[in-house]
């Protein structure tokens, strides 16, 4: 149970890092467009055409352009991911269903052993004919418990969002770390259901190898570092403040007086940068500790 709590804390830390990055940018963009559109456009419509360049205003405009570009990349990634999932769902040649461990799974043709979870809003577990033929009852139940955990938590959707945020800000390790932790969580669910031996035996039957951190956990290795409750609490407070500030930006008439000073007016460039760094601090520390969690002690 202690290890499960540590895993959940690491998962929250990774999610908080991505969400904090996204919400900080979203708050700045909403504030700029809703209350300071004229000030943001002034360099483009007045200053630059007349040969006047104010560094602070241009820097703030560049920050807005960076956030807008990141959102465009995130939207493009989400669209690609949704299209890919829809194509996969349309092309999967389901030939039947079978109940394993109390869960109905879809059977797809193929002699090679395969098991996966697919679907965004209503994910489903799939097994190939090869997996059903090759694995014993306990091994099959362990695999279905693993993939069923992915389905219950809608991990395909979670990974799609993590990939979009990662591509938006070139944080390529974000989706990889999210996926690694989701695999450990699914392994833990399968182990709680039927022990480590059936899952380990089943994993050896699948091609492609096993991630080192999964081998370490199945072998009983302790994580290299635990994400502390204090880090998570600080990151959660920042997220709550950002959500409240965004809600105020959208709903409160006039400019909210308690809005974080993310350069909502020209001249606040230093404050904009420092506010982002300070707000990212707890999430960044949790992110670093989550990376250490994936390594053995």
Secondary structure in CASP SS format (residue, H / E / C, confidence):
PFRMAT SS
TARGET T0000
AUTHOR 0000-0000-0000
METHOD secondary structure of the structure
MODEL  1
X C 1.00
X H 1.00
X H 1.00
X H 1.00
X H 1.00
X H 1.00
X H 1.00
X H 1.00
X H 1.00
X H 1.00
X H 1.00
X H 1.00
X H 1.00
X H 1.00
X H 1.00
X H 1.00
X H 1.00
X H 1.00
X H 1.00
X H 1.00
X H 1.00
X H 1.00
X H 1.00
X H 1.00
X H 1.00
X H 1.00
X H 1.00
X H 1.00
X H 1.00
X H 1.00
X H 1.00
X H 1.00
X H 1.00
X H 1.00
X H 1.00
X C 1.00
X H 1.00
X H 1.00
X H 1.00
X H 1.00
X H 1.00
X H 1.00
X H 1.00
X H 1.00
X H 1.00
X H 1.00
X H 1.00
X H 1.00
X H 1.00
X H 1.00
X C 1.00
X C 1.00
X C 1.00
X C 1.00
X H 1.00
X H 1.00
X H 1.00
X H 1.00
X H 1.00
X H 1.00
X H 1.00
X H 1.00
X H 1.00
X H 1.00
X H 1.00
X H 1.00
X H 1.00
X H 1.00
X H 1.00
X H 1.00
X H 1.00
X H 1.00
X H 1.00
X H 1.00
X H 1.00
X H 1.00
X H 1.00
X H 1.00
X H 1.00
X H 1.00
X H 1.00
X H 1.00
X H 1.00
X H 1.00
X H 1.00
X H 1.00
X H 1.00
X H 1.00
X H 1.00
X H 1.00
X H 1.00
X C 1.00
X C 1.00
X E 1.00
X E 1.00
X E 1.00
X E 1.00
X E 1.00
X E 1.00
X E 1.00
X C 1.00
X C 1.00
X E 1.00
X E 1.00
X E 1.00
X E 1.00
X E 1.00
X E 1.00
X C 1.00
X C 1.00
X C 1.00
X C 1.00
X C 1.00
X C 1.00
X E 1.00
X E 1.00
X E 1.00
X E 1.00
X C 1.00
X C 1.00
X C 1.00
X C 1.00
X C 1.00
X E 1.00
X E 1.00
X E 1.00
X E 1.00
X E 1.00
X H 1.00
X H 1.00
X H 1.00
X H 1.00
X H 1.00
X H 1.00
X C 1.00
X C 1.00
X H 1.00
X H 1.00
X H 1.00
X H 1.00
X H 1.00
X H 1.00
X H 1.00
X H 1.00
X H 1.00
X H 1.00
X H 1.00
X H 1.00
X H 1.00
X H 1.00
X H 1.00
X H 1.00
X C 1.00
X C 1.00
X H 1.00
X H 1.00
X H 1.00
X H 1.00
X H 1.00
X H 1.00
X H 1.00
X H 1.00
X H 1.00
X H 1.00
X H 1.00
X H 1.00
X H 1.00
X H 1.00
X C 1.00
X C 1.00
X C 1.00
X H 1.00
X H 1.00
X H 1.00
X H 1.00
X H 1.00
X H 1.00
X H 1.00
X H 1.00
X H 1.00
X H 1.00
X H 1.00
X H 1.00
X H 1.00
X H 1.00
X H 1.00
X H 1.00
X H 1.00
X H 1.00
X H 1.00
X H 1.00
X H 1.00
X H 1.00
X H 1.00
X C 1.00
X H 1.00
X H 1.00
X H 1.00
X H 1.00
X H 1.00
X H 1.00
X H 1.00
X H 1.00
X H 1.00
X H 1.00
X C 1.00
X C 1.00
X C 1.00
X C 1.00
X C 1.00
X C 1.00
X H 1.00
X H 1.00
X H 1.00
X H 1.00
X H 1.00
X H 1.00
X H 1.00
X C 1.00
X C 1.00
X C 1.00
X C 1.00
X E 1.00
X C 1.00
X C 1.00
X C 1.00
X C 1.00
X C 1.00
X H 1.00
X H 1.00
X H 1.00
X H 1.00
X H 1.00
X H 1.00
X H 1.00
X H 1.00
X H 1.00
X H 1.00
X H 1.00
X H 1.00
X H 1.00
X H 1.00
X H 1.00
X H 1.00
X H 1.00
X H 1.00
X H 1.00
X H 1.00
X H 1.00
X H 1.00
X H 1.00
X C 1.00
X C 1.00
X C 1.00
X C 1.00
X C 1.00
X C 1.00
X C 1.00
X C 1.00
X C 1.00
X C 1.00
X C 1.00
X C 1.00
X C 1.00
X C 1.00
X C 1.00
X C 1.00
X C 1.00
X H 1.00
X H 1.00
X H 1.00
X H 1.00
X H 1.00
X H 1.00
X H 1.00
X H 1.00
X H 1.00
X H 1.00
X H 1.00
X H 1.00
X H 1.00
X H 1.00
X H 1.00
X H 1.00
X H 1.00
X H 1.00
X H 1.00
X H 1.00
X H 1.00
X H 1.00
X H 1.00
X H 1.00
X H 1.00
X C 1.00
X C 1.00
X E 1.00
X C 1.00
END
